[in-house]
Amino acid sequence: MWRARRACEVCQSLAITGYAVRGTLALPRLHLISRGLHHPRPPTARPLRPPLRASCQPFSSLSHLPLRRWKLSPAKPSYQPRRHFWPARLAARLLRLRYLLLGSAVGGGYTAKKTFDQWKDMMPDLSDYKWIVPDFVWQLDEYIDWEKFSKTLPDSETLAKLIPDLDKLAGSFSLLKDLFSTGHKWVSEVVGASDLLLSLGTSGETAFRATDASESDKQFKKVTDKEKVEQLQEELLRTQLKYQRILERLEKENKELRKLVLQRDDKGIHHRHLKKSLIDMYSEVLDVLSDYDASYNTQDHLPRVVVVGDQSAGKTSVLEMIAQARIFPRGSGEMMTRSPVKVTLSEGPHHVALFKDSSREFDLTKEEDLAALRREIELRMRKNVKEGCTVSPETISLNVRGPGLQRMVLVDLPGVINTVTSGMAPDTKETIFSISKAYMQNPNAIILCIQDGSVDAERSIVTDLVSQMDPHGRRTIFVLTKVDLAEKNVASPSRIQQIIEGKLFPMKALGYFAVVTGKGNSSESIEAIRDYEEEFFQNSKLLKTSMLKAHQVTTRNLSLAVSDCFWKMVRESVEQQADSFKATRFNLETEWKNNFPRLRELDRNELFEKAKNEILDEVISLSQVTPKHWEEILQQMLWERVSTHVIENIYLPAAQTMNSGTFNTTVDIKLKQWTDKQLPTKAVEVAWETLQEEFSRFMTEPKGKEHDDIFDKLKQAVKEESIKRHKWNDFAEDSLRVIQHNALEDRSITDKQQWDAAIFFMEEALRGRLKDTETVLENMVGPDWKKRWLYWMGRSQEQSVHNETKNELEKMLKCNEEHPAYLASDEITTVRKNLESRGVEVDPCLIKDTWHQVYRRHFLKTALSHCNLCRRGFYYYQRHFVDSELECNDVVLFWRIQRMLSITANTLRQQLTNTEVRRLEKNVKEVLEDFAEDGEKKVKLLTGKRVQLAEDLKKVREIQEKLEAFIEALHQEK
């Protein structure tokens, strides 16, 4: 019982709220164990006695339960009160705070780590995009001395010196209250200088500041203290020039660093193709477009910078300043630019130039190479100009690479002239206008209008031409040259200001620039001209009096502005041009499928290669001709060529002799003369003609279904040119003469087979000659009675006379069958009188001509009958015709001729197969190589709709592919 009451007192003491606050504690605030054991229901009465406040921290083994502050009941008089241990309570609270902090730290750290991992997983893997940054960026620390670079930057003291003296400015402001507008204009000059610095890294829009100013900025008021005003102007100008020098020094160091990087790339360690090759890719597209025949309404609208101006206005000098080299031929007042010159400027480690169709590089840092380049350009211009013309529309393509060059494509056109002078073609002026309009009518071409500032503006012709092509001035940049001479010669400097502000000419422009391109000395270097230009504008009154703005002067600013405008125009128009060529390609492919569905799309070069292979195969076929075929053809053609001479000049005269000795002597003499003079030459001619005929047969004979008649003109031209170039070996005749002479001296027929072959050869020759003779006689005397009756043919008066003469001569020949070959004078008289007695008037020459054919037929018939008798004469021949009336010396003669023909044919066949066929094959290859390099020849020999359509398809595809590659590279550069 006492224990229960004691526990209740403990519970009541726990209900006390604080040290000095009385009150009850709600039952839920009691200890969980006390409430469950002693208060099954809430207490409703207060304790009987007020308890004493006593605090203590009881010890509890339930450390995980929250310990609360509780009060002990006041001790009775018989009991001693307990002490309160406040340090223990404070330690407990601190221990609880430690656990709270530790738990919060652990939980917060885990939550933060989990959140960071989730955020990290959401981030893309940037390692895949490291290729965007060039390799040299990661290695700049190896090549750039940052300490040296930092030392080049101006320190605080230098910058402090550049700042104008504010005290002086404050003193001057009191005197310049009425010149606020003028001061505002000077401030705009400083802003223009800062814009020039920003134009190195921003777009081209900063280079083209609006030139129109308000009326208040254009009116200058007089001041009393003029010296103060000039001093302020000079100080502002010096500040601007100092900034300009700092900029130039930084550019120079940047140029050297870029050169080192490009040289490292050029050695093959790292290859940068993006910036370096982008302008080259674009230039290749322009080259292909220049060769493309603009059909199907697809025109070349790709941007390029077209440099136009009056003759001797300084176009070429401006272009040379942009290219930083004296690359063009020069002349004093003479027209030097006779054809358009396309110059592609690009970055490179070395300052070099090379032509599109040549691999030679001209070092622009050496005067020898510069002179050679100028001579080459002049030679190419004169080569392009046709006879009777002064200028040519054919373009010369030149690439110039060097460190620090602005990437762009410029076209230098012939200067516009007002009068045609002596020595020029009458249509020179119109031709120059047509060339200039052809380039300027491109809606995306940037027109660089060059105006000579040293002459009166009213004498300019080019401004009217540019106004016609670009009336709104959206793609025109006006450049005033020779400003140094203009400042000296022009009485009113405000006239130059009007030109630069675009108020003197009716033409409009995107931007206006003033430049100086030298003192007029052709031997000046680019560095000297640049220094002179900067020095002139530094001291020029045009800048000091604010007539010109800083960003409108020097060729450096002009180059930056033109480059920015060029690339802006390229980005805006190149994709549209690619789409137009894509549509053209679709149209051409559709036309090919409809017209030539089963043929491959072979352009002119591919067709030429195919024809070349066929021709070479046919030439190789010559070496596969059998020796027997060669010898048969050569022997037959050689006999056809010499048969007339053998029979008429050798056999017939020798047959008129009375005995065999005289016959053989005559034959030997005539054969020797023939061999020494005519026979070798005839043999070589026959061999050459045989080779030509065989070559022509292989080249022209159809190949069946595979034959393509599109190659016929090409094959014919190759054959003719190869034969024209071929020349037979000069020593062939000498060796052939010895062989033929030895063959004809041999008279020994070894066997009966050779004898029979000689007789057969002789019979064939005599029969052929007899047939020809009878044909001649028939034409001479007319048709016989059978033809007259069957075919209703008649004789002419002359044929009747010949017939009567023939009959009279045949009667005389029958009386004397061994009559010699010639008629005596009395015999001719007798025949004529006999004919006159029958009323036929004849001429002695007619009698001789008729006798020649009559006797010839008689002789050939007699020789054929004798040849038949000699078939059995080989036995007598072996005995040298001893004790025999049969003499067959004519058979021996024909055997000698036949053997000579066989040996000659064999010798010529060896020369053909061993030497001449190979030389002809070599000539054919040379001709094909020459034709392959001659584009005009291929166009002339390979013609037709099929060829032209395939050629257009190839060009359009090439243009489209190059444009797509360029667009892809352009997007990557962005």
Protein Blocks (a to p, Z undefined) as FASTA:
>chain_A
ZZmmmmmmmmmmmmpmblklgcdddfklpcfklmmmmmmbacfbdcfbdcdddddddddf
blmbccdddddddddfkbccddddfklmmmmmmmmmmmmmmmmmmmmmmmmmmmmmmmmm
mpccfklmmmmpcfklmmmmmmmcfklmmmmpccfklmmmmpccfklmmmmmmmmmmmmm
mmmmmmmmmmmmmmmmmmmmmcfklmmccfbdcfklmpccddfblmlmmmmmmmmmmmmm
mmmmmmmmmmmmmmmmmmmmmmmmmnomaccfklmmmmmmmmmmmmmmmmpccehhiacf
bdcddddddehilpmmmmmmmnopafbccdehiafblbdcdddddddfbdcdddfkbcbd
cdfkbfklmmmmmmmmmmmmmmmpcghiabdfbdcddddddehiacddddddddddfbdc
ehiafklmmmmmmmmmmmmmpmkbccdddddfkbcfklpmklmmmmmmmmnopmcccdde
hklmmmmmpmblmlmmmmmnopmbmbdcfbdcdddebjhiakbcfklmmmmmmmmmmmpm
klmnomacfklgcjklmmmmmmmmmmmmmmmmmmmmmmmmmmmmmmmmmmmmmmmmmbcc
ddfklmmmmmmmmmmmmmmmmmmpcfklmmmmmmmmmmmmmmmmmmmmmmmmmmmpmbfk
lmmmmmmmmmmmmmmmmmmmmmmmmmmmmmmmmmmmmmmpcebjmlcfklmmmmmmmmmm
mmmmpccdfklmmmmmmmmmmmmmpccdfbfklmmmmmmmmmmmmmmmmmmmmmmmmmmn
opafklmmmnopacdfklmmmmmmmmmmmmmmmmmmmbcfbdcfklmmmmmmmmmmnopa
cdfklmmmmmmmmmmmmmmmmmmmmmmmmmmmmmmmmnoopaiabdckkmmmmmmmmmmm
mmmmmmmmmmmmmmmmmmmmmmmmmmmmmmmmmmklmmmmmgcjklmmmmmmmmmmmmmm
mmmmmmmmmmmmZZ
